Amino acid sequence: MSTPILELRNVCCTRDGVEVRDVSLCFSAGSSTLVIGDRGAELLHRIASLQERPDAGEVLLEACATHALDEAAFASLRSRAVGLVFSASHLLPGLTAVENVAVPLFKLLSVETAEAAERTHAMLDFVGLQGDSDVDVLTLSRADQQRVALARALVHRPSILALHRAEDALGPEDASNFRDTIQRACAELGVIAIATPSCVGIQYTAHRVVVVEAGAASDPHASVGQ
């Protein structure tokens, strides 16, 4: 088994009556994990993607003990190490697809303009958007807007790609294509994909499923089509 990039050790957390208790999980580079179950699934997803700090236990990312970081250092690590995609694309209106995708490169990494342009166009190609990258994002279809959001989440080369109901507004064919791109990102970019699905009944392929019920998480470590 490869060395885990992300580890949760005996994590406990309670938020608004929702809890996870004594959860330990490991995530390797290039893996995809689907988190399902009750409301605790979303809480666990937020902890694993560094959007929430647990009340107890340890979260380690590339051997960095994130629980030991102050708030500023934790926020900085999350910005650099995590790419987020939600059901709403949260794109910046009035900017082109290229400009939206380039934002993390300037904001987080201070990348030079030429390198930013190269990386941005390469990532738009990766998600399947070549021809419409220089138009206002609001003129794009919903599926293409989600592709732009995915490219923006990946362009700064994060360790973790966190997806929360990212396919809510997509039709079946677009959702399938979107999931295929996620799997390519795992295989070719080595990113850890951690997702909560739009609904449990969809055909979702992942390396494993983690089920959260009544605060406990079960992890069968099996490839699934859920």
PyMOL commands that place a pseudoatom at each C-alpha (Angstrom):
pseudoatom trace, name=CA, resn=MET, resi=1, chain=A, elem=C, hetatm=0, pos=[0.000, 0.000, 0.000]
pseudoatom trace, name=CA, resn=SER, resi=2, chain=A, elem=C, hetatm=0, pos=[1.323, 3.452, -0.911]
pseudoatom trace, name=CA, resn=THR, resi=3, chain=A, elem=C, hetatm=0, pos=[2.155, 5.982, 1.774]
pseudoatom trace, name=CA, resn=PRO, resi=4, chain=A, elem=C, hetatm=0, pos=[-0.964, 8.018, 2.621]
pseudoatom trace, name=CA, resn=ILE, resi=5, chain=A, elem=C, hetatm=0, pos=[-0.943, 11.709, 1.770]
pseudoatom trace, name=CA, resn=LEU, resi=6, chain=A, elem=C, hetatm=0, pos=[-3.868, 12.511, 4.071]
pseudoatom trace, name=CA, resn=GLU, resi=7, chain=A, elem=C, hetatm=0, pos=[-4.615, 10.842, 7.399]
pseudoatom trace, name=CA, resn=LEU, resi=8, chain=A, elem=C, hetatm=0, pos=[-7.442, 11.230, 9.884]
pseudoatom trace, name=CA, resn=ARG, resi=9, chain=A, elem=C, hetatm=0, pos=[-6.576, 9.724, 13.259]
pseudoatom trace, name=CA, resn=ASN, resi=10, chain=A, elem=C, hetatm=0, pos=[-9.285, 9.213, 15.886]
pseudoatom trace, name=CA, resn=VAL, resi=11, chain=A, elem=C, hetatm=0, pos=[-11.148, 12.304, 14.709]
pseudoatom trace, name=CA, resn=CYS, resi=12, chain=A, elem=C, hetatm=0, pos=[-14.137, 13.488, 16.739]
pseudoatom trace, name=CA, resn=CYS, resi=13, chain=A, elem=C, hetatm=0, pos=[-16.321, 16.488, 15.923]
pseudoatom trace, name=CA, resn=THR, resi=14, chain=A, elem=C, hetatm=0, pos=[-19.792, 17.809, 16.775]
pseudoatom trace, name=CA, resn=ARG, resi=15, chain=A, elem=C, hetatm=0, pos=[-21.508, 20.637, 14.887]
pseudoatom trace, name=CA, resn=ASP, resi=16, chain=A, elem=C, hetatm=0, pos=[-25.168, 21.650, 15.263]
pseudoatom trace, name=CA, resn=GLY, resi=17, chain=A, elem=C, hetatm=0, pos=[-26.184, 18.286, 16.651]
pseudoatom trace, name=CA, resn=VAL, resi=18, chain=A, elem=C, hetatm=0, pos=[-24.272, 16.333, 13.974]
pseudoatom trace, name=CA, resn=GLU, resi=19, chain=A, elem=C, hetatm=0, pos=[-21.247, 14.306, 14.996]
pseudoatom trace, name=CA, resn=VAL, resi=20, chain=A, elem=C, hetatm=0, pos=[-18.513, 11.968, 13.892]
pseudoatom trace, name=CA, resn=ARG, resi=21, chain=A, elem=C, hetatm=0, pos=[-16.719, 9.874, 16.496]
pseudoatom trace, name=CA, resn=ASP, resi=22, chain=A, elem=C, hetatm=0, pos=[-13.298, 8.264, 16.545]
pseudoatom trace, name=CA, resn=VAL, resi=23, chain=A, elem=C, hetatm=0, pos=[-12.869, 8.186, 12.759]
pseudoatom trace, name=CA, resn=SER, resi=24, chain=A, elem=C, hetatm=0, pos=[-9.524, 7.053, 11.331]
pseudoatom trace, name=CA, resn=LEU, resi=25, chain=A, elem=C, hetatm=0, pos=[-8.989, 7.052, 7.559]
pseudoatom trace, name=CA, resn=CYS, resi=26, chain=A, elem=C, hetatm=0, pos=[-6.061, 7.173, 5.151]
pseudoatom trace, name=CA, resn=PHE, resi=27, chain=A, elem=C, hetatm=0, pos=[-6.075, 8.644, 1.637]
pseudoatom trace, name=CA, resn=SER, resi=28, chain=A, elem=C, hetatm=0, pos=[-3.387, 7.913, -0.950]
pseudoatom trace, name=CA, resn=ALA, resi=29, chain=A, elem=C, hetatm=0, pos=[-2.427, 10.025, -3.952]
pseudoatom trace, name=CA, resn=GLY, resi=30, chain=A, elem=C, hetatm=0, pos=[-4.563, 9.254, -6.994]
pseudoatom trace, name=CA, resn=SER, resi=31, chain=A, elem=C, hetatm=0, pos=[-7.430, 7.777, -4.974]
pseudoatom trace, name=CA, resn=SER, resi=32, chain=A, elem=C, hetatm=0, pos=[-11.111, 8.668, -5.094]
pseudoatom trace, name=CA, resn=THR, resi=33, chain=A, elem=C, hetatm=0, pos=[-13.437, 8.321, -2.115]
pseudoatom trace, name=CA, resn=LEU, resi=34, chain=A, elem=C, hetatm=0, pos=[-17.208, 8.725, -2.001]
pseudoatom trace, name=CA, resn=VAL, resi=35, chain=A, elem=C, hetatm=0, pos=[-18.588, 9.777, 1.394]
pseudoatom trace, name=CA, resn=ILE, resi=36, chain=A, elem=C, hetatm=0, pos=[-22.255, 8.885, 1.918]
pseudoatom trace, name=CA, resn=GLY, resi=37, chain=A, elem=C, hetatm=0, pos=[-24.684, 8.357, 4.790]
pseudoatom trace, name=CA, resn=ASP, resi=38, chain=A, elem=C, hetatm=0, pos=[-26.476, 10.669, 7.178]
pseudoatom trace, name=CA, resn=ARG, resi=39, chain=A, elem=C, hetatm=0, pos=[-25.631, 14.317, 7.902]
pseudoatom trace, name=CA, resn=GLY, resi=40, chain=A, elem=C, hetatm=0, pos=[-22.369, 13.209, 9.449]
pseudoatom trace, name=CA, resn=ALA, resi=41, chain=A, elem=C, hetatm=0, pos=[-21.116, 12.384, 5.944]
pseudoatom trace, name=CA, resn=GLU, resi=42, chain=A, elem=C, hetatm=0, pos=[-21.001, 16.068, 5.058]
pseudoatom trace, name=CA, resn=LEU, resi=43, chain=A, elem=C, hetatm=0, pos=[-19.242, 16.883, 8.324]
pseudoatom trace, name=CA, resn=LEU, resi=44, chain=A, elem=C, hetatm=0, pos=[-16.638, 14.197, 7.697]
pseudoatom trace, name=CA, resn=HIS, resi=45, chain=A, elem=C, hetatm=0, pos=[-16.188, 15.479, 4.141]
pseudoatom trace, name=CA, resn=ARG, resi=46, chain=A, elem=C, hetatm=0, pos=[-15.550, 18.983, 5.494]
pseudoatom trace, name=CA, resn=ILE, resi=47, chain=A, elem=C, hetatm=0, pos=[-12.982, 17.692, 7.978]
pseudoatom trace, name=CA, resn=ALA, resi=48, chain=A, elem=C, hetatm=0, pos=[-11.150, 15.606, 5.373]
pseudoatom trace, name=CA, resn=SER, resi=49, chain=A, elem=C, hetatm=0, pos=[-11.005, 18.600, 3.006]
pseudoatom trace, name=CA, resn=LEU, resi=50, chain=A, elem=C, hetatm=0, pos=[-9.747, 20.948, 5.759]
pseudoatom trace, name=CA, resn=GLN, resi=51, chain=A, elem=C, hetatm=0, pos=[-12.896, 23.047, 5.685]
pseudoatom trace, name=CA, resn=GLU, resi=52, chain=A, elem=C, hetatm=0, pos=[-13.600, 22.167, 9.314]
pseudoatom trace, name=CA, resn=ARG, resi=53, chain=A, elem=C, hetatm=0, pos=[-11.260, 21.573, 12.227]
pseudoatom trace, name=CA, resn=PRO, resi=54, chain=A, elem=C, hetatm=0, pos=[-12.192, 18.601, 14.433]
pseudoatom trace, name=CA, resn=ASP, resi=55, chain=A, elem=C, hetatm=0, pos=[-12.721, 18.921, 18.172]
pseudoatom trace, name=CA, resn=ALA, resi=56, chain=A, elem=C, hetatm=0, pos=[-10.310, 16.071, 18.863]
pseudoatom trace, name=CA, resn=GLY, resi=57, chain=A, elem=C, hetatm=0, pos=[-7.978, 13.768, 17.001]
pseudoatom trace, name=CA, resn=GLU, resi=58, chain=A, elem=C, hetatm=0, pos=[-5.374, 14.455, 14.351]
pseudoatom trace, name=CA, resn=VAL, resi=59, chain=A, elem=C, hetatm=0, pos=[-5.482, 15.430, 10.683]
pseudoatom trace, name=CA, resn=LEU, resi=60, chain=A, elem=C, hetatm=0, pos=[-2.158, 15.063, 8.872]
pseudoatom trace, name=CA, resn=LEU, resi=61, chain=A, elem=C, hetatm=0, pos=[-1.534, 16.254, 5.330]
pseudoatom trace, name=CA, resn=GLU, resi=62, chain=A, elem=C, hetatm=0, pos=[1.796, 15.198, 3.818]
pseudoatom trace, name=CA, resn=ALA, resi=63, chain=A, elem=C, hetatm=0, pos=[3.026, 14.603, 7.386]
pseudoatom trace, name=CA, resn=CYS, resi=64, chain=A, elem=C, hetatm=0, pos=[2.020, 18.137, 8.453]
pseudoatom trace, name=CA, resn=ALA, resi=65, chain=A, elem=C, hetatm=0, pos=[0.134, 18.009, 11.752]
pseudoatom trace, name=CA, resn=THR, resi=66, chain=A, elem=C, hetatm=0, pos=[-2.669, 20.401, 10.800]
pseudoatom trace, name=CA, resn=HIS, resi=67, chain=A, elem=C, hetatm=0, pos=[-4.141, 20.315, 14.305]
pseudoatom trace, name=CA, resn=ALA, resi=68, chain=A, elem=C, hetatm=0, pos=[-0.962, 22.022, 15.538]
pseudoatom trace, name=CA, resn=LEU, resi=69, chain=A, elem=C, hetatm=0, pos=[-1.319, 25.004, 13.179]
pseudoatom trace, name=CA, resn=ASP, resi=70, chain=A, elem=C, hetatm=0, pos=[-2.817, 28.317, 14.201]
pseudoatom trace, name=CA, resn=GLU, resi=71, chain=A, elem=C, hetatm=0, pos=[-5.843, 29.590, 12.283]
pseudoatom trace, name=CA, resn=ALA, resi=72, chain=A, elem=C, hetatm=0, pos=[-3.842, 31.662, 9.796]
pseudoatom trace, name=CA, resn=ALA, resi=73, chain=A, elem=C, hetatm=0, pos=[-1.450, 28.829, 8.972]
pseudoatom trace, name=CA, resn=PHE, resi=74, chain=A, elem=C, hetatm=0, pos=[-4.319, 26.350, 8.695]
pseudoatom trace, name=CA, resn=ALA, resi=75, chain=A, elem=C, hetatm=0, pos=[-6.213, 28.632, 6.301]
pseudoatom trace, name=CA, resn=SER, resi=76, chain=A, elem=C, hetatm=0, pos=[-3.080, 29.118, 4.209]
pseudoatom trace, name=CA, resn=LEU, resi=77, chain=A, elem=C, hetatm=0, pos=[-2.499, 25.366, 3.985]
pseudoatom trace, name=CA, resn=ARG, resi=78, chain=A, elem=C, hetatm=0, pos=[-6.113, 24.745, 3.000]
pseudoatom trace, name=CA, resn=SER, resi=79, chain=A, elem=C, hetatm=0, pos=[-5.934, 27.362, 0.223]
pseudoatom trace, name=CA, resn=ARG, resi=80, chain=A, elem=C, hetatm=0, pos=[-2.824, 25.793, -1.265]
pseudoatom trace, name=CA, resn=ALA, resi=81, chain=A, elem=C, hetatm=0, pos=[-3.589, 22.118, -0.705]
pseudoatom trace, name=CA, resn=VAL, resi=82, chain=A, elem=C, hetatm=0, pos=[-7.319, 21.886, -1.445]
pseudoatom trace, name=CA, resn=GLY, resi=83, chain=A, elem=C, hetatm=0, pos=[-9.378, 22.545, -4.567]
pseudoatom trace, name=CA, resn=LEU, resi=84, chain=A, elem=C, hetatm=0, pos=[-13.123, 22.907, -3.988]
pseudoatom trace, name=CA, resn=VAL, resi=85, chain=A, elem=C, hetatm=0, pos=[-16.066, 22.342, -6.328]
pseudoatom trace, name=CA, resn=PHE, resi=86, chain=A, elem=C, hetatm=0, pos=[-19.644, 22.841, -5.130]
pseudoatom trace, name=CA, resn=SER, resi=87, chain=A, elem=C, hetatm=0, pos=[-23.069, 22.493, -6.767]
pseudoatom trace, name=CA, resn=ALA, resi=88, chain=A, elem=C, hetatm=0, pos=[-22.893, 26.204, -7.603]
pseudoatom trace, name=CA, resn=SER, resi=89, chain=A, elem=C, hetatm=0, pos=[-19.837, 27.069, -9.678]
pseudoatom trace, name=CA, resn=HIS, resi=90, chain=A, elem=C, hetatm=0, pos=[-19.131, 30.346, -7.826]
pseudoatom trace, name=CA, resn=LEU, resi=91, chain=A, elem=C, hetatm=0, pos=[-17.422, 31.789, -10.905]
pseudoatom trace, name=CA, resn=LEU, resi=92, chain=A, elem=C, hetatm=0, pos=[-16.624, 35.485, -11.113]
pseudoatom trace, name=CA, resn=PRO, resi=93, chain=A, elem=C, hetatm=0, pos=[-19.052, 37.258, -13.460]
pseudoatom trace, name=CA, resn=GLY, resi=94, chain=A, elem=C, hetatm=0, pos=[-17.628, 39.573, -16.076]
pseudoatom trace, name=CA, resn=LEU, resi=95, chain=A, elem=C, hetatm=0, pos=[-14.460, 37.486, -16.385]
pseudoatom trace, name=CA, resn=THR, resi=96, chain=A, elem=C, hetatm=0, pos=[-13.651, 34.919, -19.050]
pseudoatom trace, name=CA, resn=ALA, resi=97, chain=A, elem=C, hetatm=0, pos=[-13.119, 31.251, -18.347]
pseudoatom trace, name=CA, resn=VAL, resi=98, chain=A, elem=C, hetatm=0, pos=[-9.365, 31.782, -18.637]
pseudoatom trace, name=CA, resn=GLU, resi=99, chain=A, elem=C, hetatm=0, pos=[-9.431, 34.657, -16.159]
pseudoatom trace, name=CA, resn=ASN, resi=100, chain=A, elem=C, hetatm=0, pos=[-11.527, 32.688, -13.663]
pseudoatom trace, name=CA, resn=VAL, resi=101, chain=A, elem=C, hetatm=0, pos=[-9.212, 29.682, -13.788]
pseudoatom trace, name=CA, resn=ALA, resi=102, chain=A, elem=C, hetatm=0, pos=[-6.103, 31.836, -13.431]
pseudoatom trace, name=CA, resn=VAL, resi=103, chain=A, elem=C, hetatm=0, pos=[-7.249, 33.475, -10.183]
pseudoatom trace, name=CA, resn=PRO, resi=104, chain=A, elem=C, hetatm=0, pos=[-5.642, 30.901, -7.806]
pseudoatom trace, name=CA, resn=LEU, resi=105, chain=A, elem=C, hetatm=0, pos=[-2.316, 31.137, -9.638]
pseudoatom trace, name=CA, resn=PHE, resi=106, chain=A, elem=C, hetatm=0, pos=[-2.066, 34.863, -8.975]
pseudoatom trace, name=CA, resn=LYS, resi=107, chain=A, elem=C, hetatm=0, pos=[-3.761, 34.892, -5.581]
pseudoatom trace, name=CA, resn=LEU, resi=108, chain=A, elem=C, hetatm=0, pos=[-2.053, 31.877, -4.028]
pseudoatom trace, name=CA, resn=LEU, resi=109, chain=A, elem=C, hetatm=0, pos=[1.194, 31.325, -5.912]
pseudoatom trace, name=CA, resn=SER, resi=110, chain=A, elem=C, hetatm=0, pos=[2.127, 34.676, -7.489]
pseudoatom trace, name=CA, resn=VAL, resi=111, chain=A, elem=C, hetatm=0, pos=[2.845, 32.882, -10.764]
pseudoatom trace, name=CA, resn=GLU, resi=112, chain=A, elem=C, hetatm=0, pos=[4.283, 34.909, -13.649]
pseudoatom trace, name=CA, resn=THR, resi=113, chain=A, elem=C, hetatm=0, pos=[1.814, 35.864, -16.380]
pseudoatom trace, name=CA, resn=ALA, resi=114, chain=A, elem=C, hetatm=0, pos=[3.296, 33.637, -19.090]
pseudoatom trace, name=CA, resn=GLU, resi=115, chain=A, elem=C, hetatm=0, pos=[3.346, 30.566, -16.854]
pseudoatom trace, name=CA, resn=ALA, resi=116, chain=A, elem=C, hetatm=0, pos=[-0.163, 31.319, -15.610]
pseudoatom trace, name=CA, resn=ALA, resi=117, chain=A, elem=C, hetatm=0, pos=[-1.452, 31.482, -19.190]
pseudoatom trace, name=CA, resn=GLU, resi=118, chain=A, elem=C, hetatm=0, pos=[0.217, 28.175, -20.068]
pseudoatom trace, name=CA, resn=ARG, resi=119, chain=A, elem=C, hetatm=0, pos=[-1.080, 26.377, -16.991]
pseudoatom trace, name=CA, resn=THR, resi=120, chain=A, elem=C, hetatm=0, pos=[-4.563, 27.828, -17.338]
pseudoatom trace, name=CA, resn=HIS, resi=121, chain=A, elem=C, hetatm=0, pos=[-5.008, 26.827, -20.977]
pseudoatom trace, name=CA, resn=ALA, resi=122, chain=A, elem=C, hetatm=0, pos=[-3.576, 23.377, -20.246]
pseudoatom trace, name=CA, resn=MET, resi=123, chain=A, elem=C, hetatm=0, pos=[-6.087, 22.841, -17.450]
pseudoatom trace, name=CA, resn=LEU, resi=124, chain=A, elem=C, hetatm=0, pos=[-8.996, 24.054, -19.577]
pseudoatom trace, name=CA, resn=ASP, resi=125, chain=A, elem=C, hetatm=0, pos=[-7.899, 21.551, -22.228]
pseudoatom trace, name=CA, resn=PHE, resi=126, chain=A, elem=C, hetatm=0, pos=[-7.760, 18.855, -19.546]
pseudoatom trace, name=CA, resn=VAL, resi=127, chain=A, elem=C, hetatm=0, pos=[-11.406, 19.407, -18.545]
pseudoatom trace, name=CA, resn=GLY, resi=128, chain=A, elem=C, hetatm=0, pos=[-12.532, 19.569, -22.194]
pseudoatom trace, name=CA, resn=LEU, resi=129, chain=A, elem=C, hetatm=0, pos=[-12.933, 23.323, -22.734]
pseudoatom trace, name=CA, resn=GLN, resi=130, chain=A, elem=C, hetatm=0, pos=[-10.849, 24.515, -25.648]
pseudoatom trace, name=CA, resn=GLY, resi=131, chain=A, elem=C, hetatm=0, pos=[-13.063, 26.688, -27.839]
pseudoatom trace, name=CA, resn=ASP, resi=132, chain=A, elem=C, hetatm=0, pos=[-14.964, 28.841, -25.340]
pseudoatom trace, name=CA, resn=SER, resi=133, chain=A, elem=C, hetatm=0, pos=[-12.243, 29.788, -22.888]
pseudoatom trace, name=CA, resn=ASP, resi=134, chain=A, elem=C, hetatm=0, pos=[-12.148, 33.483, -23.828]
pseudoatom trace, name=CA, resn=VAL, resi=135, chain=A, elem=C, hetatm=0, pos=[-15.851, 34.270, -23.435]
pseudoatom trace, name=CA, resn=ASP, resi=136, chain=A, elem=C, hetatm=0, pos=[-17.681, 35.552, -20.364]
pseudoatom trace, name=CA, resn=VAL, resi=137, chain=A, elem=C, hetatm=0, pos=[-18.327, 32.522, -18.160]
pseudoatom trace, name=CA, resn=LEU, resi=138, chain=A, elem=C, hetatm=0, pos=[-21.975, 33.497, -17.703]
pseudoatom trace, name=CA, resn=THR, resi=139, chain=A, elem=C, hetatm=0, pos=[-22.579, 32.813, -21.406]
pseudoatom trace, name=CA, resn=LEU, resi=140, chain=A, elem=C, hetatm=0, pos=[-21.463, 29.200, -21.010]
pseudoatom trace, name=CA, resn=SER, resi=141, chain=A, elem=C, hetatm=0, pos=[-23.782, 26.275, -20.372]
pseudoatom trace, name=CA, resn=ARG, resi=142, chain=A, elem=C, hetatm=0, pos=[-24.164, 25.013, -16.801]
pseudoatom trace, name=CA, resn=ALA, resi=143, chain=A, elem=C, hetatm=0, pos=[-22.053, 21.964, -17.654]
pseudoatom trace, name=CA, resn=ASP, resi=144, chain=A, elem=C, hetatm=0, pos=[-19.267, 24.117, -19.077]
pseudoatom trace, name=CA, resn=GLN, resi=145, chain=A, elem=C, hetatm=0, pos=[-19.382, 26.410, -16.055]
pseudoatom trace, name=CA, resn=GLN, resi=146, chain=A, elem=C, hetatm=0, pos=[-18.782, 23.376, -13.849]
pseudoatom trace, name=CA, resn=ARG, resi=147, chain=A, elem=C, hetatm=0, pos=[-15.858, 22.404, -16.058]
pseudoatom trace, name=CA, resn=VAL, resi=148, chain=A, elem=C, hetatm=0, pos=[-14.407, 25.881, -15.512]
pseudoatom trace, name=CA, resn=ALA, resi=149, chain=A, elem=C, hetatm=0, pos=[-14.946, 25.494, -11.754]
pseudoatom trace, name=CA, resn=LEU, resi=150, chain=A, elem=C, hetatm=0, pos=[-13.161, 22.138, -11.867]
pseudoatom trace, name=CA, resn=ALA, resi=151, chain=A, elem=C, hetatm=0, pos=[-10.251, 23.602, -13.839]
pseudoatom trace, name=CA, resn=ARG, resi=152, chain=A, elem=C, hetatm=0, pos=[-9.962, 26.434, -11.315]
pseudoatom trace, name=CA, resn=ALA, resi=153, chain=A, elem=C, hetatm=0, pos=[-9.949, 23.909, -8.446]
pseudoatom trace, name=CA, resn=LEU, resi=154, chain=A, elem=C, hetatm=0, pos=[-7.106, 21.943, -10.059]
pseudoatom trace, name=CA, resn=VAL, resi=155, chain=A, elem=C, hetatm=0, pos=[-4.923, 24.625, -11.636]
pseudoatom trace, name=CA, resn=HIS, resi=156, chain=A, elem=C, hetatm=0, pos=[-2.818, 25.310, -8.522]
pseudoatom trace, name=CA, resn=ARG, resi=157, chain=A, elem=C, hetatm=0, pos=[-2.060, 21.566, -8.257]
pseudoatom trace, name=CA, resn=PRO, resi=158, chain=A, elem=C, hetatm=0, pos=[-3.718, 20.779, -4.939]
pseudoatom trace, name=CA, resn=SER, resi=159, chain=A, elem=C, hetatm=0, pos=[-3.273, 17.524, -3.075]
pseudoatom trace, name=CA, resn=ILE, resi=160, chain=A, elem=C, hetatm=0, pos=[-7.023, 17.217, -2.401]
pseudoatom trace, name=CA, resn=LEU, resi=161, chain=A, elem=C, hetatm=0, pos=[-9.964, 17.805, -4.721]
pseudoatom trace, name=CA, resn=ALA, resi=162, chain=A, elem=C, hetatm=0, pos=[-13.109, 18.154, -2.601]
pseudoatom trace, name=CA, resn=LEU, resi=163, chain=A, elem=C, hetatm=0, pos=[-16.458, 17.894, -4.382]
pseudoatom trace, name=CA, resn=HIS, resi=164, chain=A, elem=C, hetatm=0, pos=[-19.757, 18.549, -2.632]
pseudoatom trace, name=CA, resn=ARG, resi=165, chain=A, elem=C, hetatm=0, pos=[-22.855, 17.709, -4.674]
pseudoatom trace, name=CA, resn=ALA, resi=166, chain=A, elem=C, hetatm=0, pos=[-20.945, 19.054, -7.657]
pseudoatom trace, name=CA, resn=GLU, resi=167, chain=A, elem=C, hetatm=0, pos=[-23.328, 17.484, -10.173]
pseudoatom trace, name=CA, resn=ASP, resi=168, chain=A, elem=C, hetatm=0, pos=[-26.618, 18.794, -8.777]
pseudoatom trace, name=CA, resn=ALA, resi=169, chain=A, elem=C, hetatm=0, pos=[-27.414, 20.938, -11.833]
pseudoatom trace, name=CA, resn=LEU, resi=170, chain=A, elem=C, hetatm=0, pos=[-26.028, 18.561, -14.472]
pseudoatom trace, name=CA, resn=GLY, resi=171, chain=A, elem=C, hetatm=0, pos=[-27.955, 16.164, -16.674]
pseudoatom trace, name=CA, resn=PRO, resi=172, chain=A, elem=C, hetatm=0, pos=[-27.049, 12.460, -16.725]
pseudoatom trace, name=CA, resn=GLU, resi=173, chain=A, elem=C, hetatm=0, pos=[-24.638, 12.639, -19.681]
pseudoatom trace, name=CA, resn=ASP, resi=174, chain=A, elem=C, hetatm=0, pos=[-22.873, 15.780, -18.438]
pseudoatom trace, name=CA, resn=ALA, resi=175, chain=A, elem=C, hetatm=0, pos=[-22.630, 14.286, -14.935]
pseudoatom trace, name=CA, resn=SER, resi=176, chain=A, elem=C, hetatm=0, pos=[-21.079, 11.112, -16.334]
pseudoatom trace, name=CA, resn=ASN, resi=177, chain=A, elem=C, hetatm=0, pos=[-18.523, 13.113, -18.314]
pseudoatom trace, name=CA, resn=PHE, resi=178, chain=A, elem=C, hetatm=0, pos=[-17.759, 15.197, -15.223]
pseudoatom trace, name=CA, resn=ARG, resi=179, chain=A, elem=C, hetatm=0, pos=[-17.108, 12.066, -13.158]
pseudoatom trace, name=CA, resn=ASP, resi=180, chain=A, elem=C, hetatm=0, pos=[-14.870, 10.677, -15.886]
pseudoatom trace, name=CA, resn=THR, resi=181, chain=A, elem=C, hetatm=0, pos=[-12.771, 13.851, -15.680]
pseudoatom trace, name=CA, resn=ILE, resi=182, chain=A, elem=C, hetatm=0, pos=[-12.506, 13.450, -11.906]
pseudoatom trace, name=CA, resn=GLN, resi=183, chain=A, elem=C, hetatm=0, pos=[-11.146, 9.931, -12.351]
pseudoatom trace, name=CA, resn=ARG, resi=184, chain=A, elem=C, hetatm=0, pos=[-8.635, 11.208, -14.927]
pseudoatom trace, name=CA, resn=ALA, resi=185, chain=A, elem=C, hetatm=0, pos=[-7.533, 13.868, -12.458]
pseudoatom trace, name=CA, resn=CYS, resi=186, chain=A, elem=C, hetatm=0, pos=[-6.845, 11.137, -9.914]
pseudoatom trace, name=CA, resn=ALA, resi=187, chain=A, elem=C, hetatm=0, pos=[-4.978, 8.962, -12.392]
pseudoatom trace, name=CA, resn=GLU, resi=188, chain=A, elem=C, hetatm=0, pos=[-3.010, 11.623, -14.261]
pseudoatom trace, name=CA, resn=LEU, resi=189, chain=A, elem=C, hetatm=0, pos=[-2.586, 14.423, -11.705]
pseudoatom trace, name=CA, resn=GLY, resi=190, chain=A, elem=C, hetatm=0, pos=[-2.349, 12.271, -8.577]
pseudoatom trace, name=CA, resn=VAL, resi=191, chain=A, elem=C, hetatm=0, pos=[-4.994, 14.300, -6.774]
pseudoatom trace, name=CA, resn=ILE, resi=192, chain=A, elem=C, hetatm=0, pos=[-7.019, 12.809, -3.905]
pseudoatom trace, name=CA, resn=ALA, resi=193, chain=A, elem=C, hetatm=0, pos=[-10.704, 13.179, -4.813]
pseudoatom trace, name=CA, resn=ILE, resi=194, chain=A, elem=C, hetatm=0, pos=[-13.168, 13.194, -1.912]
pseudoatom trace, name=CA, resn=ALA, resi=195, chain=A, elem=C, hetatm=0, pos=[-16.803, 13.579, -2.944]
pseudoatom trace, name=CA, resn=THR, resi=196, chain=A, elem=C, hetatm=0, pos=[-20.303, 13.706, -1.548]
pseudoatom trace, name=CA, resn=PRO, resi=197, chain=A, elem=C, hetatm=0, pos=[-22.756, 12.689, -4.294]
pseudoatom trace, name=CA, resn=SER, resi=198, chain=A, elem=C, hetatm=0, pos=[-25.811, 14.553, -5.509]
pseudoatom trace, name=CA, resn=CYS, resi=199, chain=A, elem=C, hetatm=0, pos=[-27.832, 11.458, -4.661]
pseudoatom trace, name=CA, resn=VAL, resi=200, chain=A, elem=C, hetatm=0, pos=[-26.858, 7.962, -3.614]
pseudoatom trace, name=CA, resn=GLY, resi=201, chain=A, elem=C, hetatm=0, pos=[-28.665, 6.345, -6.542]
pseudoatom trace, name=CA, resn=ILE, resi=202, chain=A, elem=C, hetatm=0, pos=[-26.411, 7.739, -9.283]
pseudoatom trace, name=CA, resn=GLN, resi=203, chain=A, elem=C, hetatm=0, pos=[-23.853, 5.583, -11.060]
pseudoatom trace, name=CA, resn=TYR, resi=204, chain=A, elem=C, hetatm=0, pos=[-20.741, 6.843, -9.293]
pseudoatom trace, name=CA, resn=THR, resi=205, chain=A, elem=C, hetatm=0, pos=[-17.428, 5.051, -9.628]
pseudoatom trace, name=CA, resn=ALA, resi=206, chain=A, elem=C, hetatm=0, pos=[-14.846, 5.488, -6.890]
pseudoatom trace, name=CA, resn=HIS, resi=207, chain=A, elem=C, hetatm=0, pos=[-12.004, 3.495, -5.412]
pseudoatom trace, name=CA, resn=ARG, resi=208, chain=A, elem=C, hetatm=0, pos=[-13.968, 3.182, -2.178]
pseudoatom trace, name=CA, resn=VAL, resi=209, chain=A, elem=C, hetatm=0, pos=[-17.058, 4.315, -0.305]
pseudoatom trace, name=CA, resn=VAL, resi=210, chain=A, elem=C, hetatm=0, pos=[-17.051, 5.565, 3.276]
pseudoatom trace, name=CA, resn=VAL, resi=211, chain=A, elem=C, hetatm=0, pos=[-20.466, 5.277, 4.955]
pseudoatom trace, name=CA, resn=VAL, resi=212, chain=A, elem=C, hetatm=0, pos=[-21.258, 7.529, 7.907]
pseudoatom trace, name=CA, resn=GLU, resi=213, chain=A, elem=C, hetatm=0, pos=[-24.130, 6.543, 10.193]
pseudoatom trace, name=CA, resn=ALA, resi=214, chain=A, elem=C, hetatm=0, pos=[-24.827, 7.762, 13.740]
pseudoatom trace, name=CA, resn=GLY, resi=215, chain=A, elem=C, hetatm=0, pos=[-21.349, 9.256, 14.066]
pseudoatom trace, name=CA, resn=ALA, resi=216, chain=A, elem=C, hetatm=0, pos=[-19.433, 6.163, 12.992]
pseudoatom trace, name=CA, resn=ALA, resi=217, chain=A, elem=C, hetatm=0, pos=[-17.701, 5.690, 9.645]
pseudoatom trace, name=CA, resn=SER, resi=218, chain=A, elem=C, hetatm=0, pos=[-17.309, 2.312, 7.946]
pseudoatom trace, name=CA, resn=ASP, resi=219, chain=A, elem=C, hetatm=0, pos=[-14.678, 1.923, 5.242]
pseudoatom trace, name=CA, resn=PRO, resi=220, chain=A, elem=C, hetatm=0, pos=[-14.878, -1.278, 3.195]
pseudoatom trace, name=CA, resn=HIS, resi=221, chain=A, elem=C, hetatm=0, pos=[-11.787, -0.416, 1.071]
pseudoatom trace, name=CA, resn=ALA, resi=222, chain=A, elem=C, hetatm=0, pos=[-13.399, -1.696, -2.119]
pseudoatom trace, name=CA, resn=SER, resi=223, chain=A, elem=C, hetatm=0, pos=[-13.906, -0.413, -5.650]
pseudoatom trace, name=CA, resn=VAL, resi=224, chain=A, elem=C, hetatm=0, pos=[-17.555, 0.385, -6.151]
pseudoatom trace, name=CA, resn=GLY, resi=225, chain=A, elem=C, hetatm=0, pos=[-20.152, 1.521, -8.620]
pseudoatom trace, name=CA, resn=GLN, resi=226, chain=A, elem=C, hetatm=0, pos=[-22.666, 3.191, -6.301]
for i in range(1, 226): cmd.bond("trace and resi %d" % i, "trace and resi %d" % (i + 1))
show_as sticks, trace
zoom trace
